[in-house]
Amino acid sequence: MRNQKSNNIIKIFVLMFLTLRIYPSCPCKGKRQIIASPDKNISVHFRISQNKNACYMVRYAGNFIIGQSKLGIIREDENFFENISLDSVSNIETVKDDYEILQGKKRKFSYTANRKVFHLKNANGKKIDIIFQVSNDGVAFRYYFPEKSDKIKKIVKETSSFNFSSGTKTYIQHMSEAKSGWSQVNPCYEELYQQGIEIENLKFNNAGWVFPALFNYSEYWMLISETAPDRDYCGCRLQQDSISHEFFIDFPQTPEIFPGGALNPESTLPWKTPWRIIVIGNSLKTIVESTLGTDLAEPSKLKDISFVKPGQSSWSWVLLKDDSTVYDAQKRFIDYASDMNWEYCLVDGTWDTRIGYDKIAELAEYAKSKNIGLTLWYNSAGDWNTAFQTPKHRMLTHQSRAEEFKRIKAMGIKGIKVDFFGGDGQSVMSYYQDILEDAAEYELMVNCHGATLPRGWQRTYPNLVTVEAVRGFEYVTFDQFNADHQPNHSCMLPFTRNVFDPMDFTPVCFSEVPGMKRITSSAFELALSVVFYSGIQHFAEIPRGMATVPDYVKNFLREIPNYWDDTKFLDGFPGKFVVIARKFENTWYVTGINGENIEKNLNLKFPFIEVTKSGTLITDGKNNRSFSTKKMIFTPNDPLEINLKGNGGFVLKFDN
């Protein structure tokens, strides 16, 4: 009897333990509202707390991976964080969307989610809705003020938070201080990543942390970002609570504005906020293949996008710098693009003074005869940065933009590269959209540098073909520190920056960088042409460097597709290595890079290959400046063994 009683007590404690693990304590009251993903793996648990705050938790595969987290908005005129009550709850609705994008990691997208709306009111009876949508790859939520008012309402704080478990590891990039850096151009989303640091040990950063931010708890991975900011909201970032495991939404720093414009969100009513998105999976495959960042972006605002044509581009500046922005050099780079079967040539800063409009018109006509489109660089700024490069003031007003765009369209220019934005304030986010809309009127594609994260704008404005927002290859040309970190940094980007949005890293350099020791192998550099995606891929390599590589390497780059139909993650780990497959029509490209100076032996399977196929493998040769190639036969379900050399890479192209 005594043993049976002891066994019963043990069973009770075990049951209590399991209950607490599955349903951690939450100071909430009332009925728990639950919304699950279509496959039931992810569920959001919503309640009003005992303190009358809206809160939520996220459960994946039976475990709560985001604990009790805050929801709410504080406006100047009303508090929607404290003394909140639940008015009503909508029925669960299935949301479906199909769309196409040419500058993404795939062309055709299909989104399905379950949607539930929580209708709340504050102590004064004013209304706010919290909208949740849960798909098989993650959670999204946003706020909506349904009432009507012509008066401007201003948001002081958004209280949305993400409460992680102790021991969660971070893979995260700090936001730079506003107006710091060269010519006061920060923030530009151009820092290195903190990697594998537990939340408890992550040092506080005053300016916060950029999106997307990657988190790892046990076997679970989470990627947090935002999408669909309109003219009535600022670009946000994450900030950490220094005394807990909680991250929360934060607004830009005071200087991050268009002169005289708004910093924090302000609008009339009704008013909706951007989506907060959390990609969730028990493998990195879910993270890399997720499309939530565009699934929830606003559909295209442009009626005609026939002029938007992705492609590859030559570019002289990254290795040859300002002295190459002269007529004869740019003519050679047009010839170079033509020889490489690329679509574009980018003429960088100071072209207006070093070449001039009349000679640019001649270059554009010459480029047209070679079936090459010319794109031109612009400084975004009036007086909010001190960068000297010109043209400098032509983007500032609708009138100045219209005059400039009309002029260069008549010259045959296909697109513009606009640089040095320096801010995420609401007025700056609106400025981006002013440029995109005006450029579309004159059938010009846009590439933004020194810029914010695009946050799905490439869907809303398809003429936005790419954005920098990354410590790209130009940093390798600045100092040895960045050259040393390039392999590791490149292996972070497919898991973070380049998950949702096109990225103008300007990859592929076989040449020796003046004054630097290049750490990456030439095969690593070649692989970046597929590892990274961008609506227009600007290659760093110059004609004399391309002349030194084997014909089979040049032919590979001549045949790079202008867009991708599909993307699959095959293997990898943030900062360590990555193997990605991309498809164009019926052809698969498999590519991999090693972020460490340690050889790795990989056994790769290709589930998308259903019949025996042949293919061509290009990888490192006897040293890291040489290549080797061979034809191979691939049988479905048979793994391919690849030796990935330290800081090396490979590309594999399957035959049709």
Buried (B, 14 or more C-beta within 10 A) or exposed (E): EEEEEEEEEEEEEEEEEEEEEEEBEBEBEEEEBBBBBEEEBBBBBBBBBEEBBBBBBBBBEEBBBBBBBBBBBBBEEBBBBEEBEBEEBEEBEEBEEEBEBBBBBBBEBEBBBBBBBBBBBBEEEBBBBBBBBBBBBBBBBBBBBEEEEEEEBEBEBBBBBBBBBEEBBBBBBBBBBBBEBEBBBBBBBBBBBBBEBBBEEBEEBEBBBBBBBBBBBEEBBBBBBBBBBBBBBBBBBBBBEEEBBBBBBBBBBEBBBBEEBBBBBBBEBEBBBBBBBBBBBBEBBBBBBBBBBBBBBBEBBBEEBEBBBBBBBBBBBBBBEEEBBBBEBBBBBBBBBBBBBBBBBBBBBBBBEBBEEEBBBBBBEBBBEBEBBBBBBBBBBBEBBEBEBBBBBBBBEEEBBEEBBEBBBEBBBBBBBBBBBBBBBBBBBBBBBBBBBBBBBBBBBBBBBBBBBBBBBBBBBBBBBBBBBBBBBBBBBBEBEBBBBBBBBBBBBBBBBBBBBBBBBBBBBBBEBEEBEBBBBBBBBBBBBBBBBBBBBBBBBBBEBBEEBBEEBBEBBEEBBBBBBBBBBBBBEBBBBBBBBBBBEEBBBBBBBBBBBEEBEBEBEBEBBEEEBEBBBBBBBEEBBEBEBEEEEBEEEEEBEBEBBBBBBBBBBBEE
